[in-house]
Amino acid sequence: MGERTWTPSPIRRVITGHDTKGIAKVIIDGPSAYVRSRTAGTASSLVWCTDSTPSDISMGEDVEDMGARQLGTYPPPGGARFIVMEFEPGLPGTMHRTETIDYITCIEGEIDMDMDEGVTVTLRQGDTMVQRGTNHSWVNRSDRRAQISIVLVDAKPLGIGHAVARGGVVEDKK
């Protein structure tokens, strides 16, 4: 048997807006512009992000592709980050925590979220979760790939535990 090669699934983005006359239009229709893989067998495709709330949804077809930004783990300060993550089977997870509120939906397969003190929650296709800055690790213990969508919204810091810093490094807050 040869070495297994993994390629993440392309994520099609359909982004709508308005022309200068206020007519609804599709302004982007194509694959995610920014895909990153921090470890073999995982990929994160940025769909869109916002810099603030309320968000700028100005009219005009010449808008910045907010899905082409090269973001780290966090959304922009005061904003949100919408990603689709894919996990190959059998990958170990990394325990981490972000100062965000995350809205998560399992799109395909199943994935375990391990938490402190041995707590594990399994998400299956169609399941949703609201994660409020908790320590967790995503682990695919199944025999097929798992795909989840996540919207991360910037939140007020808890000031506890070890949070991933905005630059991607783990902060130690005691």
C-alpha positions in Angstrom: 0.0 0.0 0.0 1.2 3.5 -0.9 1.2 6.5 1.4 -2.2 8.0 1.9 -2.7 11.5 0.5 -5.4 13.8 1.9 -6.9 16.8 0.2 -9.5 18.9 1.9 -12.9 19.2 0.3 -13.4 22.5 -1.6 -16.0 24.8 0.1 -18.2 26.7 -2.3 -19.0 30.2 -1.1 -22.0 32.1 -2.5 -21.8 35.7 -1.2 -24.7 38.1 -1.9 -25.0 41.9 -1.9 -26.6 44.7 -3.8 -25.6 46.7 -6.8 -25.6 50.6 -6.6 -29.3 50.6 -7.5 -30.2 48.3 -4.5 -30.8 45.2 -6.6 -29.9 41.9 -4.9 -26.9 40.2 -6.6 -24.5 37.3 -6.2 -21.1 39.1 -5.9 -18.9 36.0 -5.2 -19.5 32.4 -6.2 -16.6 30.1 -5.9 -14.3 28.2 -3.6 -13.0 29.5 -0.3 -10.1 31.9 -1.0 -8.2 31.1 2.3 -7.7 27.5 3.4 -5.2 26.6 6.1 -4.0 23.4 7.6 -2.1 23.5 10.9 -1.7 19.7 11.2 -1.9 16.9 8.6 -5.5 15.7 8.2 -7.2 18.9 9.2 -8.2 22.0 7.2 -10.0 25.2 8.0 -11.7 27.1 5.2 -12.6 30.7 5.9 -16.0 31.5 4.4 -16.3 35.1 5.7 -15.4 37.4 8.5 -16.6 40.7 9.9 -14.7 43.5 11.6 -17.5 44.7 13.9 -21.1 44.4 15.0 -23.2 45.8 13.5 -21.4 44.7 10.3 -20.9 46.8 7.2 -23.2 45.5 4.4 -22.8 48.6 2.1 -24.3 48.5 -1.3 -22.0 48.0 -4.4 -20.5 45.0 -6.0 -16.9 46.1 -5.4 -16.6 44.8 -1.8 -13.6 43.3 0.0 -13.6 39.5 -0.1 -13.8 39.1 3.7 -13.2 35.4 3.1 -9.7 36.0 1.6 -8.2 37.5 4.8 -5.5 35.5 6.4 -6.8 35.2 10.0 -5.5 33.2 12.9 -7.8 31.4 15.3 -9.7 34.5 16.4 -12.1 36.7 14.5 -11.1 40.3 14.1 -11.6 42.2 17.4 -15.3 42.9 17.9 -16.1 40.8 14.8 -16.9 37.3 13.7 -15.2 34.5 11.7 -17.2 31.8 9.8 -15.2 28.7 8.9 -15.7 25.1 7.8 -13.3 22.6 9.4 -12.6 19.1 8.2 -11.0 16.3 10.2 -9.7 13.0 8.8 -10.4 9.9 11.0 -8.0 9.0 13.8 -6.5 12.3 14.4 -5.5 13.3 18.0 -6.8 16.7 19.1 -5.2 19.5 21.0 -6.8 21.0 24.1 -7.4 24.7 23.7 -9.7 27.5 24.6 -10.6 30.8 22.9 -12.2 33.9 24.2 -15.1 33.6 21.8 -18.7 32.3 21.7 -18.8 29.6 19.0 -21.9 28.4 17.0 -21.1 24.9 15.7 -23.0 22.6 13.4 -21.9 19.1 12.3 -22.2 19.0 8.5 -20.9 15.5 7.9 -19.8 12.5 9.9 -19.3 12.7 13.6 -16.8 14.4 15.9 -16.0 14.2 19.6 -15.4 17.3 21.6 -13.3 16.4 24.7 -13.5 18.8 27.6 -12.0 19.0 31.1 -12.3 16.1 33.6 -13.0 13.5 30.9 -16.3 15.0 29.6 -16.9 14.1 25.9 -19.7 15.2 23.7 -20.3 13.6 20.3 -21.7 15.7 17.5 -23.3 13.9 14.6 -24.6 15.3 11.3 -27.2 18.0 12.0 -26.3 18.4 15.6 -25.5 22.0 16.9 -23.6 23.4 19.8 -23.0 26.7 21.4 -19.6 26.8 23.0 -18.9 29.6 25.4 -15.2 29.9 25.8 -14.7 26.4 27.2 -11.5 24.3 27.2 -11.9 21.6 24.4 -10.3 19.4 21.9 -11.8 18.1 18.6 -11.1 14.4 18.0 -12.4 12.3 15.1 -12.6 8.8 16.5 -14.8 7.5 13.6 -13.6 5.8 10.5 -14.6 8.6 8.0 -14.0 12.3 7.7 -15.9 14.8 9.8 -16.9 18.3 8.8 -18.2 21.1 11.0 -19.1 24.7 10.4 -18.1 27.2 13.1 -19.0 30.9 13.6 -16.6 32.4 16.2 -17.8 35.7 17.7 -15.4 37.8 19.7 -16.2 37.8 23.4 -15.2 39.5 26.7 -12.2 37.6 28.2 -12.9 35.3 31.1 -9.4 35.7 32.6 -9.2 32.0 33.5 -7.1 29.0 32.3 -5.0 28.9 29.2 -6.6 30.8 26.3 -5.2 30.9 22.8 -3.7 34.4 22.4 -4.8 36.5 19.5 -1.5 35.9 17.8 -2.1 32.1 18.0 0.1 31.4 21.1 -1.4 30.0 24.3 -1.6 32.6 27.1 -1.2 31.5 30.7 -3.7 33.4 32.9 -3.4 32.5 36.6 
